[in-house]
C-alpha cells in the first residue's frame, strides 16, 4: 500500500502481504471540539492527534497494513504527514478520502485492503493516546475467537440464533471495554424514571477488531448507521465479545478532553516539555515577531484568524491580521528563515487579501523543510480594540491548529499613550520556540 494520489478503491498492494490491518478513521469534523479544523489535525501537547495515533500503530510488532481515512479536502496534507511519520514503513500505509459520515468513511478504508488481510482493526484517531498493548490485545482476541468458534452458553446460542435469523454475517468481533463506574439513571425529560443496574454495562473503546470479510459484509448489508463498528457487525448477525480496555484510550471530543489528554502526555513524559536535559535532541531555538497595522473601517476586521464583525479592519496587502503576521515572523525568526516580507512579499499577487493563517501555515511548512518544528508560541496583542478577552480560547485554538503546537494569547493596552492608545492601530508581538525534528 502506498500514499499515492490514486483515490480509487482498487485493492492496495503490500510487499509483505500482511495478514492484519488497522483502519484509522480521521475524517471527523471535530464540531464539538469547537476549534474549526478537522479533529485529527488538532495538536495535543504539540503533536497532532493523527500523528500520535499513527506512531502507536507503527510500533506494532507484526507487519500491519494501515489505512488512514482523511478529510477529502485535506488529502495532500494528510499524505505528507503520513510520509513524515511512517518513514521507511510508508509502503505499509495508504490514505483515502472519507465519506459523508463515519459509516461511509469506514467502508472506504475497508475497500482498499487486499484480500490477504484476515483481521482488521478500526480505530478512531481521536483516541490518540491508546497504548499499543490494546491493539495487540484485540488482535490476539480476534485470532483466538476465530480459532475457537462461538463456544457454548446462552450468549453464544442467542448470537447464533440471531445470525441464522438474518442469514448475514457469521464471525466474532472484539471490542475493548471498561466497566461503567457512575450510577446510571433512565430518565424521561428531566425526571428520573429508574436506576439501571450498571453491573451488566460497559463503555466501549477502539480499536475494534473483526474478520475483514465479515466486517465488509456487515457494512454492505447495514440498514442504518450505528455509533460504532461493533454495532454494525452485531446488527448483521455477528457475535461481539469484549477484552479489557485502557483508561488512556478515551476519546477527545470536547476541550476538557483535550486538556485531559495534554495532562496525560505531560505525566507520561515525567518532565517539562521544554526540558532539554530530558531530550538532548531538542535543539531549541527562539524567535521574535512584531507586526503593526493601522485601522481601516472600510475593510472587515480579522485578528488572530478570527472575524470581529462591527469592528474596524486592519489595512494591509493581505487581510492585515497583525497577530497572525507576528506569529509568522516569530516562526521564521526562530528558524533563521528571514521574515514575512521576504517570504510572502506584496509583490506576489497570490497573497493579495490572503487570510493570516495562510502565512502561518506557510512558515510552518518552511520550518518543516528546514528540519524544524514548532514547540510553542506566545502572542501579546496591544491595542484598545477589538476586545479579545471573551474570545481568547477560540483564538488560541485557531492559531494552534495552524501552528501545530500550543499558542498562548494575551492582550493589553497602552493607557492612552501612542498610536495604539489613540486607537489608530494594533500591534502584536509574538515569540516562538522551535526545535529540530
C-alpha positions in Angstrom: 0.0 0.0 0.0 1.4 3.4 -1.0 0.5 7.0 -0.3 -0.3 8.0 -3.9 -2.8 10.4 -5.5 -4.9 7.4 -6.5 -8.2 7.6 -4.6 -9.8 4.6 -6.3 -10.9 1.6 -4.3 -8.8 -0.9 -6.1 -7.1 -3.4 -3.8 -3.8 -1.9 -2.5 -0.7 -4.0 -2.6 2.0 -4.6 0.1 5.3 -6.3 -0.3 4.7 -8.2 2.9 1.1 -9.2 2.1 0.4 -8.7 5.8 -2.5 -10.7 7.3 -3.7 -7.9 9.5 -4.6 -4.2 9.1 -5.7 -1.1 11.0 -8.1 1.4 9.6 -7.5 4.8 11.3 -10.6 7.0 10.9 -9.5 10.6 10.8 -12.2 12.3 8.7 -14.3 13.8 11.5 -15.0 17.5 11.5 -14.5 18.0 15.3 -17.6 20.2 15.6 -18.0 19.6 19.3 -14.3 20.4 19.9 -15.1 23.9 18.5 -11.6 24.6 17.1 -12.7 25.0 13.5 -10.4 22.3 11.9 -10.6 18.6 11.4 -10.3 17.0 14.8 -7.4 14.6 13.8 -5.3 17.6 12.9 -5.7 19.3 16.3 -2.5 19.3 18.3 -2.2 17.5 21.6 0.8 18.9 23.5 2.4 20.0 20.3 1.6 16.9 18.2 -1.4 16.3 16.1 -3.8 13.6 17.2 -3.3 11.7 13.9 0.5 11.8 14.4 0.2 10.3 17.9 -2.3 7.6 16.7 -0.2 6.6 13.7 3.0 6.4 15.7 1.5 3.9 18.1 0.1 1.7 15.3 3.5 1.7 13.6 5.2 0.3 16.7 3.2 -3.0 16.5 5.4 -6.0 16.4 4.0 -7.8 13.4 3.7 -6.3 9.9 0.4 -4.4 9.8 -1.2 -2.5 6.9 -2.5 0.9 7.8 -5.3 2.8 6.0 -5.8 6.4 7.1 -9.3 7.8 6.2 -8.7 11.5 5.9 -11.0 14.6 5.2 -11.5 14.8 1.5 -10.3 18.4 1.4 -7.0 17.7 3.2 -5.7 14.7 1.3 -2.4 16.3 0.3 -1.7 17.5 3.8 -2.5 14.1 5.3 -0.3 12.3 2.8 2.6 14.5 3.7 2.0 13.9 7.4 1.8 10.1 6.9 5.0 10.0 4.9 6.8 12.0 7.6 5.6 9.8 10.5 5.9 6.4 8.7 9.3 7.0 7.2 10.7 3.7 5.9 7.3 2.0 6.7 5.4 4.3 4.4 4.8 1.4 1.9 2.6 -0.2 4.5 0.3 2.9 4.7 -2.2 4.4 2.4 -4.5 7.4 2.6 -8.1 7.5 1.3 -10.7 10.2 1.4 -13.6 9.8 3.9 -17.2 9.8 3.1 -20.3 11.8 4.2 -20.3 10.1 7.6 -18.3 7.7 9.7 -20.2 4.7 8.2 -19.1 5.7 4.7 -15.6 6.5 5.8 -15.0 3.1 7.4 -16.3 1.5 4.2 -13.8 3.5 2.2 -11.0 2.3 4.4 -12.1 -1.4 4.3 -12.4 -1.3 0.5 -8.7 -0.7 -0.2 -7.4 -3.6 1.9 -6.0 -6.6 0.0 -7.7 -10.0 0.4 -4.5 -11.2 2.2 -5.8 -9.4 5.3 -7.7 -11.7 7.7 -8.2 -9.4 10.6 -8.8 -5.7 10.6 -9.0 -3.2 13.5 -10.9 0.0 13.2 -9.6 2.8 15.3 -10.6 6.4 15.9 -7.7 8.9 15.6 -9.4 10.9 18.4 -8.4 8.1 20.8 -4.8 9.1 20.1 -3.3 8.0 23.4 -4.5 4.4 23.1 -1.5 2.2 24.0 0.0 -0.4 21.6 -0.9 -3.1 24.1 -4.6 -2.5 23.5 -4.1 -3.1 19.7 -2.3 -6.3 20.4 -4.9 -7.4 22.9 -7.7 -7.0 20.3 -5.7 -8.7 17.5 -5.0 -11.7 19.7 -8.6 -11.9 20.9 -10.0 -11.9 17.3 -7.5 -14.6 16.3 -8.4 -16.8 19.3 -12.1 -16.3 18.6 -11.7 -17.4 15.0 -9.8 -20.5 16.2 -12.3 -21.4 18.9 -15.6 -20.6 17.3 -18.6 -19.1 19.1 -18.4 -21.5 22.0 -21.2 -22.6 24.4 -23.5 -20.7 26.7 -26.7 -18.7 26.4 -25.0 -15.7 24.9 -23.4 -17.7 22.1 -26.7 -19.5 21.5 -28.6 -16.2 21.2 -26.0 -14.8 18.9 -26.0 -17.9 16.7 -29.8 -17.7 16.5 -29.6 -14.1 15.5 -27.1 -14.9 12.8 -29.3 -17.7 11.5 -32.4 -15.4 11.5 -30.8 -12.7 9.4 -28.6 -15.1 7.4 -25.9 -12.5 7.0 -22.6 -12.3 9.0 -21.1 -15.2 10.9 -18.0 -14.4 12.9 -16.7 -12.9 16.1 -15.7 -9.3 16.7 -13.8 -7.9 19.7 -14.1 -4.6 21.4 -12.1 -3.2 24.4 -14.4 -2.1 27.2 -14.3 -0.6 30.7 -16.8 -1.1 33.4 -19.3 1.8 33.9 -18.5 3.3 37.3 -21.1 6.1 37.5 -24.6 5.4 38.8 -26.8 5.2 35.6 -30.4 6.6 35.6 -33.1 6.2 33.0 -34.9 9.5 32.5 -37.9 10.9 30.8 -37.1 14.5 30.1 -35.5 15.7 33.4 -37.4 13.2 35.5 -35.6 10.1 36.8 -37.6 7.0 36.0 -35.3 4.3 37.4 -31.8 3.3 38.4 -30.2 1.0 35.8 -28.2 -1.9 37.0 -24.7 -1.0 35.9 -23.2 -4.4 36.6 -24.0 -5.5 33.1 -22.9 -2.3 31.4 -19.6 -1.3 29.9 -18.2 1.6 28.0 -16.5 0.5 24.7 -13.4 2.0 23.1 -11.4 1.4 19.9 -9.7 -0.3 18.2 -12.5 -2.7 17.5 -11.4 -5.9 15.7 -13.1 -8.2 13.2 -12.5 -10.7 10.4 -12.2 -8.5 7.4 -14.5 -10.3 5.1 -17.3 -10.5 7.8 -17.0 -6.8 8.6 -17.1 -5.8 4.9 -20.3 -7.9 4.6 -21.8 -6.3 7.7 -21.3 -2.8 6.3 -22.6 -3.8 2.9 -25.9 -5.1 4.3 -26.3 -2.4 7.1 -29.8 -0.8 7.0 -28.8 2.1 9.2 -25.8 3.8 10.6 -24.6 2.7 14.1 -22.4 4.6 16.6 -19.5 2.1 16.3 -18.3 -0.8 14.2 -19.4 -3.4 16.7 -23.0 -2.1 16.3 -22.8 -2.6 12.6 -21.3 -6.1 13.0 -23.8 -7.2 15.6 -26.8 -5.8 13.7 -25.8 -8.0 10.8 -25.7 -11.1 13.0 -22.1 -11.2 14.2 -21.0 -12.1 17.7 -19.2 -9.3 19.7 -17.0 -10.0 22.7 -15.1 -7.7 25.0 -11.5 -7.5 26.3 -10.3 -5.1 29.0 -9.9 -1.6 27.8 -7.5 1.1 29.0 -8.2 4.4 30.7 -5.8 6.3 28.3 -7.9 5.2 25.3 -10.5 7.9 25.9 -11.9 9.8 23.0 -11.1 13.5 22.7 -14.4 15.1 22.0 -14.5 18.3 24.0 -11.9 20.9 25.1 -12.0 19.3 28.5 -10.9 16.1 26.9 -8.1 17.9 25.1 -6.8 19.3 28.4 -7.0 15.9 29.9 -5.0 14.4 27.0 -2.3 17.0 27.4 -2.1 16.3 31.1 -1.7 12.6 30.3 1.1 13.4 27.9 2.9 15.5 30.5 2.6 12.8 33.1 3.9 10.2 30.7 6.9 12.4 29.9 7.7 12.9 33.6 9.3 16.2 32.8 8.6 19.7 31.5 8.1 19.7 27.7 10.9 22.1 27.2 13.5 20.4 29.4 16.4 19.9 27.0 18.2 17.7 29.6 15.4 15.2 29.1 15.7 15.4 25.3 19.2 16.3 24.1 17.8 16.3 20.5 15.5 19.2 21.2 17.9 21.9 19.9 15.5 24.6 21.0 15.5 27.9 19.1 13.6 31.1 19.9 12.3 33.7 17.5 10.6 37.1 17.8 8.0 38.7 15.6 6.4 42.1 15.7 3.7 43.5 13.4 1.8 46.8 13.3 -1.3 47.7 11.2 -3.4 50.8 11.1 -7.2 50.6 11.4 -9.2 50.8 8.2 -13.0 51.0 8.7 -13.6 50.1 5.1 -12.3 46.5 5.4 -13.5 43.6 7.6 -11.7 43.1 11.0 -9.7 39.9 11.2 -7.4 39.4 14.2 -5.8 36.1 15.2 -7.5 34.4 12.3 -10.9 35.3 13.8 -13.5 37.7 12.3 -14.7 40.5 14.6 -18.0 41.9 12.9 -18.7 45.5 13.6 -15.1 46.4 14.4 -12.8 48.4 12.0 -10.5 46.3 10.0 -6.7 46.5 9.6 -5.2 47.8 6.5 -2.7 45.8 4.5 -1.9 43.9 1.3 -3.4 40.8 2.8 -6.1 40.8 5.5 -4.0 42.9 7.8 -4.1 40.3 10.6 -1.3 41.7 12.7 -1.5 38.8 15.2 -1.1 36.0 12.5 1.6 38.0 10.8 3.6 38.4 14.1 3.3 34.6 14.7 4.5 34.0 11.1 7.5 36.3 11.7 8.3 34.7 15.0 8.4 31.2 13.5 10.5 32.4 10.6 12.9 34.2 13.0 13.3 31.1 15.2 14.2 29.1 12.2 16.6 31.7 10.8 14.4 31.8 7.7 14.0 35.6 7.1 10.8 37.4 7.6 7.2 37.6 6.2 8.1 40.3 3.8 10.9 38.4 2.3 9.0 35.1 2.1 5.5 36.3 1.3 6.0 39.8 -0.1 3.5 42.2 -1.5 4.9 41.8 -5.0 3.3 38.3 -5.1 -0.3 38.6 -6.2 -1.1 35.2 -4.6 -1.1 36.9 -1.2 -3.3 39.9 -2.0 -6.1 39.7 0.5 -4.8 36.3 1.9 -6.0 35.2 5.3 -3.5 35.3 8.1 -3.4 31.5 8.6 -2.0 31.2 5.0 1.2 32.9 6.2 1.3 30.9 9.5 0.9 27.6 7.7 3.5 28.7 5.1 6.0 29.5 7.9 5.4 26.1 9.4 6.0 24.4 6.0 9.3 26.3 5.6 10.3 25.2 9.1 9.5 21.6 8.1 11.6 21.9 5.0 14.5 23.1 7.3 14.1 20.1 9.6 12.4 22.1 12.3 9.0 22.1 14.1 7.2 24.5 16.3 7.0 23.8 20.1 5.1 26.7 21.5 4.1 30.3 20.5 3.0 33.2 22.7 1.4 36.4 21.4 0.8 39.8 23.1 -1.9 41.9 21.4 -1.5 45.6 22.1 -4.5 47.9 21.4 -7.8 49.2 22.6 -9.9 47.1 20.2 -11.1 44.6 19.3 -11.6 43.2 22.7 -10.1 39.7 22.6 -10.7 38.5 26.2 -14.0 36.8 25.6 -12.6 35.0 22.5 -9.1 34.3 23.8 -9.6 30.5 24.0 -11.1 30.4 20.5 -8.2 32.5 19.1 -5.6 30.3 20.8 -7.3 27.1 19.4 -7.5 28.5 15.9 -3.8 29.6 15.9 -2.7 26.3 17.4 -4.4 24.5 14.6 -2.4 26.5 12.1 0.9 26.3 14.0 0.5 22.6 15.0 1.6 23.5 18.6 0.1 25.2 21.6 -0.4 29.0 21.3 -1.0 31.4 24.2 -2.6 34.8 23.6 -2.8 37.8 25.9 -3.9 41.3 25.5 -3.1 44.7 26.9 -3.5 48.5 26.2 -1.1 51.4 26.5 -3.3 53.5 28.8 -4.0 56.1 26.0 -0.4 56.5 25.0 1.0 56.2 21.5 -0.8 55.3 18.3 -2.4 52.2 19.9 -3.6 54.3 22.8 -5.2 56.8 20.4 -7.0 54.0 18.6 -5.1 54.4 15.4 -4.0 50.8 15.0 -2.9 47.5 16.5 0.4 45.9 17.5 1.2 42.3 18.0 4.4 40.8 19.5 5.0 37.1 19.2 7.7 34.7 20.4 8.1 31.2 19.1 10.1 28.2 20.2 11.0 25.6 17.6 13.2 22.5 17.7 14.9 20.0 15.4 12.5 17.3 14.1 
